[in-house]
Each structure stands twice: as structure tokens, then as C-alpha cells.
Amino acid sequence: MKMTHAVSIDEEQRQLVLLALATLALERPGFDYALTNIALLIDNHRPDGTAEMYEGFKALNADRHAKERETMEALGESVKLQAHYAKLLNMHDGGERIAFDSAEQWIARLRELRGQK
């Protein structure tokens, strides 16, 4: 059985919900279809049937998210290079340098060193 809920929100809250949906759609592209359908329930519709403010928020924030993805890709390539040299130096001098498998692993180690979780 499908449940429906009615929620009363003011204009500022509606805009924040649309911004949150748009941000999530950019961060997790696989959810865009479902998030768009939710946005259509509370947004003004353009003549082409799209959600006006939701699509506007996505357009305004798309560059920022693209830059974050590019930065993570660049960091990933840098970590691969670091891992290669760490392994070579360890073979050369018997050191115990860490060779990280991914940018995420490198970030986790950095957080660990900073005392963050």
C-alpha cells in the first residue's frame, strides 16, 4: 500500500527543500529521476514541464560539483604516483612508506592524523 503525506511549509522552507534536492541530485546523479519527481510536487512548472527552481538550483551549482569531481580525480592520479614512488623507495632503502590505494584512503589517513573521524 502506498502511503501519502501532506506537509505544510512556508515559501522559504520550500526553497530550501528544492535546494537540498538539487544538491543531492548533483552529488548522487543516480537519484536525479526520483528527486526530480519529488521536486515537481512542490515546484513551479516551466512550459516544458520541468521543475523551475529545482532545475535552476542544479544549473547554479553544477560547476562547483564538476570542479569537486575533477579535484578528486586529480588527487586520485597524484595518489597513484605517490604510491608508485613509495614502493620504489621502500625497495631501495627498506623504508615503511605507506602506498595508498585511493584518494579516499589517503583522505582517511589524513583525517586520522588530524584526530578526526
N, C-alpha and C positions, 0 to 999 in steps of 0.2 A: 504494500500500500504506500503510495506516495504522499508524504506529508507536505503541507504548505504552511508558511508562517507569514503573518502580517507584522511589519515593523514600522513604527513612526519615527522618522528622523527629520531634522531640520536641514536647510539648504547647505550649511557649512559641513555638516556630517555627511550628507550625500556626496559632496565634492571630495571629501577625504576618503570615503569608501571607493569612489571611482579612481582616485589617485593610487590607492593601495592595490586595487585590482590591476590597474595598468602597470604598476611597478612589478607586481608578481608575474604578469604576463611577459614582461621583458626578461625577468630573471629566470623564468621557467617557461620557455616557449611552448612546450608540450601541453600546457594548460590554457593556452590562448583561446581555443574554441569554447571551452567551458566558461572561462572568465568573461569572454565577450557576451555570451548568453546571459550571464548574471548582470553585466553592465547594461544590457538592453532593457532589463526590467526597471531600472531606475534612472536611465539617462534619456536625454532628448534625442530623437532620431533624426538623422540627416535625410535628405530626399532619397539617397541611395540605400537607406535602411540601416546604416551603421550607427553606432553609439557615438554621439558628437564629442562630448567631453572626454570620455574614455579614450577614444582614438587620438584626441588632441594631446592628452597626457602622455600617451605612448610615443607620439611623434616628438614631443618636447624632451623626453628622457632617453630616446633611442641612442643618441650619440654617446651619452655618458655610459650606458651599458655596453655599447660596442667597444669603447675605449677600455673598460674594465676587462672585457674578454681578451682584447689584444694584449693588454698588460700581462694577464695570466699566461697567455700563450708565449710571450717573450720570456717571462720568468721560467716557464717550463723548459724552454730551449737553453736558457742560461744554467739551470739546474742540471740538465743533461751534460753540458760541458764541464761544469764543476765536478760532477760525479766521475767523468772520464779522467780528469786530472787528479782527483783524489785517489783513484785506483792506481794510476801510474806512479804517483808519489809514494803511495803505500808500498808498492812493489819495489821501488827504488831504495827507500830508506827504512822500510819496516814500520812505518807510522800507522796510526789508527784513525786516519781521517774518515769522516762519515761520507759515504756516497749516497745521496738521496735519490729515491726512485721517481719522485714527482715534485712539482711545485707545492702541492698541498702538504706533502710530508715535510718539506723544507719550512713552510709556514708554521706547521705544528711544532717543529723543533724550536723555531724562533720564539713562539709563544711559551713553550716550556721553559726556555732560558729566561724569559721575562717574568716567569711566575704566573702566567695567565693560563686559562684553560680553553 
